[in-house]
Amino acid sequence: MENFRTHLQFLLYFLLFLHSLPFSYAKCTDTEREALLAFKTGLTDPSGRLSSWRGDDCCKWAGVKCSSNQTVTHLDLKNQQLDAYKLSCLGGQLNSSLLQLDHLTHLDLSLNDFEGLQIPEFLGEFKHLRYLNLSYASFAGLVPPHLGNLSTLHYLDIYADSGMEIENPSWLSGLSSLKHLNLGFVTIHSSDAKWLHAVNMIPSLLELYCHGCELQDMAVTLPFVNFSSLSVLDLSQNLFNSSFPEWLSTLTSLTRLDLSTNSFSGSIAVDFGKFESLEDLHLSLNNFSGPVPVTLGNLCYLRKLGLASGRFSGDISGLLNSFTGCQTVSLEMLNLNSNDLVGELPDSIGLFKNLKHLDLAYNSLWGSIPASIGNLSALEVLYLHSNKMNGSIPESFGRLSELRDLNLIANSWQGVITEAHLMKLTRLESLMLSSSSLVFKVDPQWIPPFRLDYLQLEDCTVGPPFSTWLQVQNRLTQVKLQNVGISDTIPKEWFSELSAEILVMDLSENQIRGELPEELVSPKLEMLDLSSNRFEGFLPRWSTNATQFYIHENSLSGPIPRDIGTLMPRLRNLHLSDNTLNGTIPLSICKMADLQVLSLRNNYLSGELPDCWRDLSTSSLWVVDVSNNSLSGEIPSSMGLLRSLGMLLLSENNLVGEIPSSLQNCSALTSIDLGENQLSGEIPSWLAENLSATFVLRLRSNQFHGQIPEALCNLPLLHFLDLSHNNLSGGIPKCLDNLTAIVYGNSSELYYRDFQFRMAYFKEETKVVTKGRAYDYNRNLALLNVIDFSENNLSGPIPEEMTKLLSLRVLNLSSNHISGAIPEKIGDLKVLETLDLSHNQLSGEIPATLSSLTFLTHLIVSYNNFSGKIPAGRQLQTFDASSYQGNPFLCGFPSRVKCPTESITTTAPPTTGTEPEDEEDEIFELGTGLYVSIVLGFGFGFLGLCVTLLRKEFRKKDIEW
């Protein structure tokens, strides 16, 4: 103890002695301090990061480090405050006073914002610099070649977040000591692979990053490889289009190789077994073809393998089985998405016990998932969607306790999903599954161990009940249960619990019953689809920022909320059709400034159309569909302010008045359906003069009068023209052969497809009278090629020009006063399916060319003045006799009136050309037929005269053909 006290006293005396010595702490030199202060004056520092730069000792300043002899060696001004990144960025100018830091070896200005400043040339004059990082600092312009003078540099990173360029990469060869080079997103202007030859002159190079440099000149071979020590090579996101570079096979020290997002092509013949150290290999988004090299199975230390979006083919088992030689398969990520792989998943998939991410989507795999999948205890992500999987999902799936993201949709799964498949998936966040032959057989009261964020089940059997395992999913942000057989009621509380966080909700195509909550607030909701169910009650007052709202094809009743435009101000698509809604259309709809589709058809709405469309004059409103309601009044002239309007569907209402002339301003109109109203006046010629994009014009069952405007012939895209059931008079325009879309058939098909794509989920629907019946069409409407002028007062002949409409499928001219003969060239309409010329004053013989119309399935020429024999041929004689009745001078099969040269028969004549076996019977029938023909001819001739005089009294105005 005494010894300890003696030593302690001695130590204290020694410290007092040192303190008394004339010793002063060394500081950085005045030159370096002044140089740093001058550098600071050129910078902008909004957050005061350099506020410590004061006093004599610059070695204590923020970002400054000195050596043991107090010379500045490190200047690290990297922005570390990422949470307030923009506010803490340095900017301004770089002062060349830094060159006075003679011993500077480390300079880091990354993650700042120099707002497009060019990298200064003086940075190439540092003699001892080993580390230079200018990445993510918003430098721009040409990279000075003076940087090539930094022969001592080990690390250079100029990753560009603004436009930087290297005019000539040859200067890179001067960086003879470089180990790390990052030129990411710096545009390198190079030809004849100058960039490659330059970096090949740096033998010390270990890591090279040239992703996104717009390089396109790749040398497939090199005379020698000088940078053979490379461990990382990243040439992703460039424009290379050569075959796989042969010189890469010499880089056997590589741990990471990334050639993704280029246009490399051909097969890969490299022996990857040489790359024993390779851990990451990324070849995705190229045009590589042929089988996946099985030598990859020799890479037992490989952790990531990306071969997505290529043209790899062959059996998937070849690659997976090639890893069986590894004692432990290290692979953690395998991405073969979007290739041409086939075959079944082998049992060897169970060897990949370290696998976390497996993506085999968009291939042509079939069969079942092997039970060995349960061995992948580390698996977090599994994508098998969009294949041809037609087997079962094993119960061992339930052992994947780390699984978070599962996507198996767009396959043909068979079998049953039970609790065993799901019971241990405690981390599951996303579940996507579809197949019409897949059944969820889960106890209705079972409570799962997971709470999903994303649920998508389509076209499989989940119902009928809305089971507990679904009801407890109260954390969902996206849910899609489409066509899954649910016919239960959904508790209102379930909607309420999800309303605050839900982004997407799709419960369409089920038989869900019950009422919706009266009010809901969903500020994050983007899309709601409850269509094609059996929801009842009032339309809820749903306060949301959603852009898409589909609740059509239900049994909702009551009025549309008066303030719907305030409740849903960002709505683009509003689909409330096919319900039993009543009341008026609220004016607040015009407050939806982004509205594109308004579909209210097939309801019981009444009152007048709102006259508020001026408020939407700058919007992108494409569709207004209020057909089949009880609306009255005139069409508001303000609708002519909707410059983007493409579909105006107002049919089956009680609208009156004339078509407002303001609609001629809607030059984007492609479909105009004003049928089944009480509109009057003449059909305006401006419909054709100003609306040249129209391909559907339907004005049937109104009170239009006057002649058919010849201007309608100037609609080159018109496929569908229905002016029937009006009071139109005059002749049929002779210029109809100018309707080039009906002449050539497909001139507007591409336009129509593009239009349908832009319509989101909207399907145009209208009534089409064809083959003697009225049909509701909701697709390919523009490709029907229809002309219907029936039930008017048209007169004159059928223009010869109509026979040039070679793609016409439906022609209905019935119940008019059309006279003359059927044009002989009617047989040129080879795709004609329906022809109705009944109840006119046509005469002459039926052209024999009609018998060549092999697609003709509906023909009516009754109640005219046709004469002569019905042309022979299998097509015309397949129609019922009623198709020809009312023509007293018409004879031959299938009518019961025989011609003078043939017998009456009720069966089709033989088509083999053989003569009747009994010649006496034939003569008897011929003589009898002759007398009968004379008698009947006289009688029907007189009757025909009466019919002609009294035709107006006997027209069948109630028959639609």
VENBELCOR-V161414 format. One record per pair of residues at least 12 apart in sequence whose ideal C-beta (glycine too) atoms are under 6 Angstrom apart, sorted by the first residue. I is the first residue (numbers start at 1). GAP is how many residues later the second one is. Records with the same first field share a line. If there is no record, write none. Layout:
I->GAP / GAP
This chain:
26->44
27->29 / 30
28->30 / 31 / 38 / 42 / 44
31->69
32->40 / 69
33->25
35->62 / 65 / 66
36->22
38->57 / 59
39->56 / 58 / 59
40->13
42->50 / 51 / 53
43->47 / 49
44->47 / 48
45->45
46->41
47->40 / 41
63->13 / 14
71->32
72->29
73->30 / 32
74->32
75->32
76->32
77->32
78->30 / 32 / 33
79->32 / 33
89->23 / 24
90->22
91->22 / 23 / 24
94->26
96->26
99->23 / 26
104->22
105->23 / 25
106->25
107->25
108->25
109->25 / 28
110->23 / 25 / 26 / 27
111->25
112->25
113->25
114->23 / 24 / 25
115->23
116->24 / 46
117->22
118->23
119->20 / 24 / 25
121->23 / 25
124->22 / 23 / 25
128->24
129->21 / 24
130->22 / 24
131->24
132->24
133->24
134->24
135->22 / 24
136->25
138->23 / 24
140->22 / 23 / 24
142->23 / 25
143->21 / 23
145->26
148->23 / 26
151->25
152->25
153->22 / 25
154->23 / 25
155->25
156->25
157->25
159->23 / 25
160->25 / 26
164->22
165->22
166->20 / 22
167->22
169->19 / 21 / 25 / 26 / 29
170->24 / 28
172->26 / 27
173->25 / 28
175->27
177->27
178->24 / 27
179->25 / 27
180->27
181->27
182->27
183->27 / 30
184->25 / 27 / 28
185->27
186->27
187->27
188->25 / 27
190->27
191->26
193->24 / 26
196->23
200->26 / 27
202->25
203->23
205->22
206->25
207->25
208->25
209->25
210->25
211->23 / 25 / 26
212->25
215->23
216->23
218->22 / 24
220->22 / 23 / 25 / 26
221->25
222->25
225->22 / 25
228->22
229->24
230->21
231->22 / 24
232->24
233->24
234->24
235->24
236->22 / 24 / 25
237->24
238->24
240->22 / 24
241->22
243->23
244->24
249->21
252->22 / 23
254->21 / 24
255->22 / 24
256->24
257->24
258->24
259->24
260->22 / 24 / 25
261->24
262->24
263->24
264->22
265->22
267->22 / 23
268->20 / 25
271->24
272->21 / 23 / 24
273->22 / 25
278->21 / 24
279->22 / 24
280->24
281->24
282->24
283->24
284->22 / 24 / 25
285->24
286->24
287->24
288->22
289->22
291->23
292->20 / 27
294->24 / 28
297->25 / 26
300->26
301->29
302->29
303->27 / 29
304->29
305->29
306->29
307->29
308->27 / 29 / 30
309->29
310->29
312->27
313->27
315->27 / 28
316->25 / 27
317->26 / 29
320->26 / 28 / 29
321->25 / 27
324->24
329->22 / 23
330->24
331->21 / 24
332->22 / 24
333->24
334->24
335->24
336->24
337->22 / 24 / 25
338->24
339->24
341->22
342->22
344->23
345->25
347->23 / 25
349->21 / 23
350->22 / 25
353->22
354->24
355->21 / 24
356->22 / 24
357->24
358->24
359->24
360->24
361->22 / 24 / 25
362->24
363->24
364->24
365->22
366->22 / 24
367->24
368->23 / 24
369->24 / 25
371->23 / 25
374->22 / 25
378->24
379->21 / 24
380->22 / 24
381->24
382->24
383->24
384->24
385->22 / 23 / 24 / 25
386->24
387->24
389->22
390->22
392->22 / 23
395->25 / 26
397->24
398->22 / 23 / 25 / 26
399->25
401->23
402->25
403->22 / 25
404->23 / 25
405->25
406->25
407->25
408->25
409->23 / 25
411->24
412->23
413->22 / 25
414->23
416->23 / 25
417->23
418->23
419->23 / 27
422->26
425->25
426->23
428->22
429->24
430->24
431->21 / 24
432->24
433->24
434->24 / 25 / 26
435->25
436->23
438->22
439->22
440->22
442->27
444->21 / 23
445->23
446->23
447->25
448->21
451->24
452->21 / 24
453->24
454->24
455->21 / 24
456->24
457->24 / 27
458->24
459->24
460->24
461->24
462->22
463->22 / 23 / 24
464->23 / 24
465->23
466->20 / 22 / 24
471->23
474->23
476->22
477->24 / 26
478->25 / 26
479->26
480->26
481->26
482->24 / 26 / 27
483->26
486->24 / 26
487->24
489->24 / 25
490->22
492->25
495->22
496->21
499->21 / 23
502->20 / 23
503->21 / 23
504->22 / 23
505->23
506->23
507->23
508->21 / 23 / 24
509->23
510->23
511->23
512->21
513->21
515->21 / 22
516->19 / 24
517->23
518->22
519->22
520->20 / 22
521->22
522->22
523->22
525->19 / 21
526->20 / 21
527->21
528->18 / 21
529->21
530->21
531->19 / 21 / 22
532->21
533->21
534->21
535->19 / 21
536->19
538->20
539->17
541->20
543->24
544->24
545->25
547->23 / 25
548->25
549->22 / 25
550->25
552->23 / 25 / 26
553->25
554->25
556->23
557->23
559->24
560->26
562->24
563->25
564->22 / 24
565->23 / 24 / 26 / 27
566->22
570->24
571->21
572->22 / 24
573->24 / 187
574->24
575->24
576->24
577->22 / 24 / 25
578->24
579->24
580->24
581->22
582->22
584->23
585->20 / 25
587->23 / 25
590->22 / 25 / 26
593->26
595->24 / 26
596->24 / 26
597->26 / 165
598->26
599->26
600->26
601->24 / 26 / 27
602->26
603->26
605->24
606->24
608->25
609->27
611->25 / 27
613->25 / 26 / 28 / 29
614->24 / 27
617->24
620->24
621->21 / 23
622->22 / 24
623->24 / 139
624->24
625->24
627->22 / 24 / 25
628->24
629->24
631->22
632->22
634->23
635->25
637->23 / 25
640->22 / 23 / 25
642->24
644->24
645->21 / 24
646->22 / 24
647->24
648->24
649->24
650->24
651->22 / 24 / 25
652->24
653->24
655->22
656->22
658->23
659->25
664->22 / 26
669->22 / 25
670->23 / 24 / 25
671->25
672->25
673->25 / 93
674->25
675->23 / 25 / 26
676->25
677->25
679->23
680->23
682->24
683->21 / 26
685->24 / 26
688->23 / 24 / 26 / 27
689->22
694->21 / 24
695->22 / 23 / 24 / 53 / 87
696->24
697->24
698->24
699->24
700->22 / 24 / 25
701->24
702->24
704->22
705->22
707->23
708->20 / 25
710->23 / 25
713->20 / 22 / 23 / 25
716->24
717->24 / 31
718->21 / 23
719->22 / 63 / 66
720->64 / 66
721->66
722->66
723->66
724->64 / 66 / 67
725->66
726->66
728->64
729->64
731->65
732->67
734->65 / 67
736->65 / 66
737->64 / 67
742->43 / 63 / 65 / 66
743->62 / 63
745->62
748->34
752->30
763->15
764->17
765->13
769->191
770->40 / 64
771->63 / 87
772->86 / 189
774->186
785->22 / 23 / 24
786->24
787->24
788->24
789->24
790->22 / 24 / 25
791->24
792->24
794->22 / 24
795->22
797->23
798->25
800->23
803->20 / 22 / 23 / 25
808->21 / 24
809->22 / 24
810->24
811->24
812->24 / 149
813->24
814->22 / 24 / 25 / 147
815->24 / 140
816->24
817->24
818->22
819->22
821->23
822->25
824->23
826->21 / 23 / 24
827->22 / 25
831->24
832->21 / 24
833->22 / 24
834->24
835->24
836->24 / 125
837->24
838->22 / 24 / 25
839->24 / 116
840->24
842->22
843->22
845->23
846->20 / 25
848->23
850->26
851->20 / 22 / 24 / 25
859->20 / 24
860->23
862->23 / 24
863->23
864->23
866->21 / 24
867->22
869->22 / 23 / 30
870->22
877->16 / 17 / 31
881->13 / 14
888->52 / 53 / 55 / 56
898->31
900->30 / 33
903->22 / 26
904->25
